[in-house]
Amino acid sequence: MTGGAAPDEKIIREVLRGDIEGYRIIVDRYRKKIFSLGMRFFKNSEEANDFAQEVFLKAYGNLGSYKSLAPFRFWLARLAYNLGIDRIGSLDGECVINDSIPSSSDGPEEKHAKNELRDAVCGAMDRLPEKYRVCIDLYFYMGLAYSEISEITGMPVNTIKSNVLRAKVKLRDMLRGTIAEDYEEL
């Protein structure tokens, strides 16, 4: 079995040679990202979990079509995005901010502040036009490059760059006067 630090492409080659246990590494590596994308599409954790399971099953069944021409995460994201679009027809999901907001080690004041921050950011994200949300989700949450997002969405790279920039400007404007305005990572 391949180690957890091995590149995706090496793990996939080994899975295709019969090491099906290696696929568990891939699932563990991308579970949170695919779940988060599912939350954007379906607005609840049960459907997002079902979606993630469906994505990983479909990916496993189609591993033979992965040609290593692009990073595996790009191939998986495209499969997940297309599956989500097919299932609901548009992107209109609940905002999911990373697991560190709030953390179990935070006191009541920190939890309240982080919840307020999450609610402000999620509310602003939900008000973004769909074309901006798609680009933000794939760029920031999935960690894809502009060219990869272009391949997934069919949008030109310059349009994606413009959408990400415009989304950031809109988010800053929408978050002005909220707790999120002072958050240094925005």
QUIKA-V353692 format. One line per field, one symbol per residue. psi: psi as a letter, one per 30 degrees, with the letter a starting at -180 (. if undefined). burial: 1 if it has 16 or more other C-alpha atoms within 10 Angstrom, else 0. Layout:
BEGIN
psi->???
burial->???
END
This chain:
BEGIN
psi->kklffkkeeeeeeeefgfiffffeeeeeegeeeeeeeeeeefgleeeeeeeeeeeeeeeefgeffkggflkeeeeeeeeeeeeeeeeffljilkkjllffjllffkleeeeeeeeeeeeeeeeeeffkkeeeeeeeeeeeefglleeeeeeefgkleeeeeeeeeeeeeeeeeffkglffefjff.
burial->010000011011111000000110111001111111111111100001101110110011001001000001111111111011000000111111000011000000001001011111101111010011111111101111010111011000100110110011011101100011100000
END
